[in-house]
């Protein structure tokens, strides 16, 4: 049913000077990656992307901004689509790093975007060399490891050279147990008005995950998921919430584009659901772990794990 090839790339850097990280490091990495990609790829810096002749051929909008292909059969009322990169949470993240310490950041690439991994790697290294944070603290690349959904891992830096990554693969099909616990590692913020951000609506969350998997597969492989989405919606609405320990965590992020702080708080914690009569949803949940869900998912928000 789901045929979305994925690959996760773990970047390891050494800090050369004291570095301060925001509460959600993915926000900072997302910002510096975008700047580095644009610096490397853009040939018309004085032209807005939407008016640029190279809009559909430039790595910057394709990999970072998420530009809807002109021949797309879906989302035709929109100009942007979910970008094919996803920053993921790292348990080792700290707020302050001293010189000599190690910083790690992981990024998932979906489908065809994996063909552009060398471009992403070069942009990440340029961002590290340029410097992160208010003090523009520079980082030195130590290594890059690739992780595939089947658990295999590969060292992509050998003899101080970047070697070819392995082809991405889809998540293995799994049969979920009746009770499944979903734990948010970073704040999940549902789309819509502010009130939605403070309430857990399980059916809405499940459909958001399904929708995200579907869109990612279509826009990075050209293949639609063959499923009865009305049946999936009914299934999501029938799921029973067994227990929850969810709280709202206030947060804000700095937007370089608007040069202002934006509210980005969301739900944190975990909840358990009964999938006894909704096993198909488990396939989407399994893949969704690598894609995040909700607002600013590509920046690292809405990152979740499954506990079975």
N, C-alpha and C positions, 0 to 999 in steps of 0.2 A: 504493500500500500504506500509506504513512505520510501522514496528513493532519493534521498538528499545526501550526497557525499559531503562529509565534513572532515576538517583537520584542525587540530589545536596546536598552536606554536607557543612554546614557552621561552621567553627572552630572559636572559640573566645578565645583569650589569653590575659593575663595581662603582660605587660612589666615589668621586674624586674630591668632593667638598660637601659640607653639610647640606642636606636636602630635606625640605619640609614637604610632606605629602598631605593632600586634602583627605577628608574622611572617606571619600570614594575615589581612589586613585585612577580608576578608569576614566573619570572626567578629565583629569589632567593629561593622561596619555592620549585620549581621544583628541584633545585640542592640539597637542604638539604633533600628533600623527597627521592631522589635517593640514597644518601649516607646512610640514615637511613634504607631504605629497604634492601640495600645490606648488611649492618652491621647485620641486624636481620636474613636475609634469606640465605646468601651465606655460603656454607660449604666447598668450594674450592677456597678461596680468591687468591691463586697463579695461578689459571687457568683462561684463557680468557673465557668469557661466550660461545662464539661460539664453543669452544673445550670441554666444560664441559659436563660430563655425564648427569647432571641434567638440562640441558638447557630448556627442555620442561616441567619440573616439579617444577622449582624454581619460587618463587613469584617475585623475583627481575626482571628477564627479562620478565616475563609474564605481570606484572603490569606496569613496568617502561620503558623498552627498546622497547617493541613491537616486539616479535619474531614470524615470520610466522610459523604457524603449518605445520608439514611435509605433512599432507594430504590435504592441502588447494587446492581448485580448481582454485583459482585466485592468481595473483601476484606471480606466481611461479618463475619468474626471480629475485625476490627480497628476501632478507633474513630478512628484517624487515617490519613491518606493523605499522599503526598508533597505538600508545599506548592507552589503554582504559581509561586513566584519562585525565581530562581537567581542568586546573586552570582557574578560572573566575575572572573578574574585580570586584573590590569593590569600590564604590564611596567614601567611608570614608578614603581611603588610603592616607597617608601623607609621606613625605620624612624623617621626624624625629619624633620619639616617645620618650617621657620622661618616666621615671620610674612611674608605676602606671596607665599609659594610656592603652587603649584597642586596640588590633590588631585583625582584622578579615580577614580570608581567606577562600574562597569557592573553592571546587573541585567537579567536576562532574565525576561520574563513569558510565560506559556504560555496559548494558547487564549483562553477567555473572560475570564481575569484581566486581559487587556489593556484591557477595558472599564473597569477600575478604575484605570487608570494615573494619572489625576488624584489619586486617593486616595494612591497610592504616592508620587507626586511631592510632595504636601503633607506626607506623613510624613517623607520624606527631608529636606525643607527644615526641618521642625520639629526633627528630630534634629540637623541641622547648627547650627541656631540655639541649641538647648539646650546643645550642646557634646559633644565626643567625648573619650574617654580619661580617665585619672585626673585630669587638670587641667581637664577639661571645656572643651577648646579649641573655640572657636566658629568656624564656617566661613560664608563668604558665597557664595551661589550665583552662578555666572558664566553657566552655560548648561546646556542639556539637549539632546542629540542622539539621534535615533532611528536605529537601524540595522536593516534588514530582511535576512533570509537571502539575498535576491537581490542584495545589495550596495548597494542604494539607501540614502541617508541624508537626514535631514530635521532642520532646526533647529526645536526646539519652544518656544523662548523668543524672542519677537519683541516689540519695544517694551515690554520689561519685563513681558510677559504670557505665560502658558502657553497655547499654541494646541493644537488637537486633534491627536492623533497619527494617523498613517496606520494602516489596518487591518493586523494581522499577517498574514504569509504563511508557507507551509510551506517547508521547505528544498527547493531544486531537486534533482531527481533527477540523480544522477551515476553514472557507471560507473567504479568504482575500478580502478586498475591491479592487476596480480597482486600486487605487493609494496607494502604499506602500513605506514608507521611511525606509531605512536601515541606521543606525547610527553606525559607528565604535567607540567603546569605547577604544580600544587599536590599535596600528598600524597594518594594514593589509599589508602583503608583499606577492605578488604572487610568485609562483615558477618560476624558469627560470633565465634569465640573469638580471643584475642590472637594466636595462632600464624598465623592466616590473614592478619593484617595485614602480615606480614613475608615472605610468599611470593607470587609471581606465578603465578596459575592462569589462563591465557589463556581457556580455555573458560568458566570461571566469570565472568570479567570481561565477556566478550562477552554472556553471558546476562543479566548484571546491567544492561548497557546496553540490551539488547532489552526487558527487563522495565520499566526506567524509562521508556523511550519509550512503551511500551504503556500504562502507568499514567497518564502525563501526558496522552496523547491522550484516553483514556477519561474521565478526571475533569475535563478542561477543554474537551472538545468533546462528550462523550456518545457518541462513536463508537469502537467497538472496532477494533483493527487486524485486518484479515482476512488471516490468515497461518496456516500450518501450523507451530505452535510446536515440535512434536516434530521436524519436519524441520530447523527452525532450530537446535534443540539438537544434533542430530546433525551439522549443518554446523559449529557452533561447536567441537564435540569433534574434528572432523577438521582444523581449521586448524593449519597447521604454523608453529611459531615459528622464524624464520630467524636472528635475532640479538637480543640484548638487552643493555642497559646500565642495569640497574635496581638501586637501592639503597634501603635503608630509612632514612627520615629521622625521627628522634625529634622529637616536637612535643607541645605541650599547649595547651589553650585554657581560658580561664576561663568557667565556667558561672554566669551571673547567677542562674539558677533555683535551683541547688543551692549557690551561693556557694562553689564549690570549683573546683580545677583538675582537668581531665580529660585523660587520655592521648588524643592525636589524631594520633599519628605515622602515617606511611604510606609507600607506595612513590613514588619520584620517579625521573625519568629517561625512557628511551624503549626501545621494542622494535619489531621488524619482523616482520610475519606475512605468510603467503602466502594470498591470497584468490582464487587462480585458480579453485578449485572452490566458492567460497563468496561470489560477488559480491553476493548478496542482503544479506549482513551489512553490506556497505558503506553501504547506505541507513540502517541503524540507527546506524552509527558516525558518519556525516555529521551526522545530527540530534543524536546524543549529545554532540557538541562543545559544543552550546549548553545542555546540561542537567546536565553533570557526572555523576559516578557514585560509588557507595559511600556510606559513612557521612558524614553532615553535608554532603551534596552541595549543599544549598540555601545553606550558609554559604560556599561557595567551594571546598571540598575536592573532590578527584577531577576537577578541571578539566583537560581534555586537548585537544590539537590533533592533527590528522592531517597527515602529511607524505607526499606522494606523488611 
